[in-house]
Amino acid sequence: MTRLKNPTLIDAANASIITPIYGRIPEEKDKMIAQLAAIFSRYGEKGLRQARECLSAI
């Protein structure tokens, strides 16, 4: 993301993600990365995979 030149809105707020990620790059890039790191730290790959698999059952 260091080469991104255009202001960009990230809107990943849907049922397929444990925690919605919403913000603007470059202004909120660090905040969004911290949110993603916290989610991964809390659930790990195994927990995130289980959450994704449960969604396909709905």
VOGU-3710 file (C-alpha; in Angstrom, 3 decimals, decimal comma):
1> mtrlknptli> 0,000/0,000/0,000  2,992/2,314/0,095  2,631/3,000/-3,638  -1,094/3,771/-3,594  -1,510/7,268/-5,018  -5,298/7,706/-5,132  -7,402/8,249/-2,015  -9,320/4,995/-1,523  -12,308/3,990/0,576  -12,190/0,461/2,006
11> daanasiitp> -15,650/-0,851/2,869  -15,477/-4,451/4,039  -18,614/-4,423/6,126  -20,549/-7,569/5,314  -21,588/-10,870/6,839  -18,492/-12,719/5,656  -16,067/-10,894/7,941  -15,923/-11,206/11,729  -15,345/-7,489/12,260  -16,238/-4,871/9,658
21> iygripeekd> -13,319/-2,872/8,295  -14,168/0,591/7,018  -11,879/3,537/6,419  -9,919/5,683/4,038  -6,426/5,114/2,746  -4,034/6,712/3,428  -5,622/8,532/6,405  -6,890/5,466/8,301  -4,562/2,797/6,926  -2,753/2,178/10,218
31> kmiaqlaaif> -6,055/1,921/12,119  -7,414/-0,667/9,669  -4,212/-2,701/9,742  -4,323/-2,678/13,554  -7,944/-3,909/13,465  -7,023/-6,775/11,146  -4,000/-7,697/13,270  -6,158/-7,727/16,429  -8,736/-9,994/14,773  -6,040/-12,422/13,634
41> srygekglrq> -4,360/-12,313/17,034  -7,639/-13,115/18,788  -8,972/-15,862/16,484  -5,938/-17,145/14,575  -6,140/-18,837/11,202  -8,038/-21,831/12,595  -10,728/-19,696/14,221  -11,146/-17,503/11,148  -11,404/-20,574/8,913  -14,107/-22,056/11,166
51> areclsai> -16,072/-18,788/11,024  -15,891/-18,781/7,210  -16,986/-22,407/7,025  -19,967/-21,727/9,284  -21,123/-18,976/6,921  -21,398/-21,427/4,032  -23,820/-23,534/6,102  -26,311/-20,665/6,332
//
